[in-house]
Amino acid sequence: NAGVMQNPRHLVRRRGQEARLRCSPMKGHSHVYWYRQLPEEGLKFMVYLQKENIIDESGMPKERFSAEFPKEGPSILRIQQVVRGDSAAYFCASSLAPLAGAPEGEQFFGPGTRLTVL
Amino acid sequence: KQEVTQIPAALSVPEGENLVLNCSFTDSAIYNLQWFRQDPGKGLTSLLLIQSSQREQTSGRLNASLDKSSGRSTLYIAASQPGDSATYLCAVGDSWGKLQFGAGTQVVVTP
């Protein structure tokens, strides 16, 4: 049973370009979370999605960032017109369900995509 | 607003000693607490998940306790080994499953 897959593992973009980060959750998982780890900072929540729905995007910057989790295919985190401050590691996690206090709520993380903006 | 703090920020112990890592949180209305391990340049590995109704969880040499009322969790690692060297992260989960992380404790176990 493959774990959470993320690609690419490393992505280099010039300022102003677009970055598309992909996440395939664990088999059977329908809940996806994106987190960002800025250099020398802790992990911060960005967005929580279920299939075809954004449930909580309270951690997403208001501009340039968007996320989707279509009915078929991986979840995509899209950053338009990247700036140097977007350089970070972006992690995706998946779970069976975020049920309060249930073991199904355990989140499993992918290896991350390390974005470098030149 | 929930705040998660991990103390100490860094810890160095000789091989064989027990490790004690602390995590505190300001809002006791959590739904679960998860401990992770992160190796340099790598992703997160889930170590233990403690549900809000539980007081502890054990897996091999690892034991984690949870005291919701006082806003504390402690991760114990028995008989440390050099392979335990990593950053350990504590995260509290809300009803949606959203995790809020502490800054981590960087552990070095010397042979």
Interface residues (C-beta under 8 A of the other chain):
Chain A: H31 Y33 Y35 E41 G42 L43 K44 F45 Y48 I55 D56 F91 A93 S95 A97 P98 A100 G101 A102 P103 G105 E106 Q107 F108 F109 G110 P111 G112 R114
Chain B: Y31 N32 Q34 F36 G41 K42 G43 L44 T45 S46 L49 Q51 S52 S53 L89 A91 G93 S95 W96 G97 K98 L99 Q100 F101 G102 A103 G104
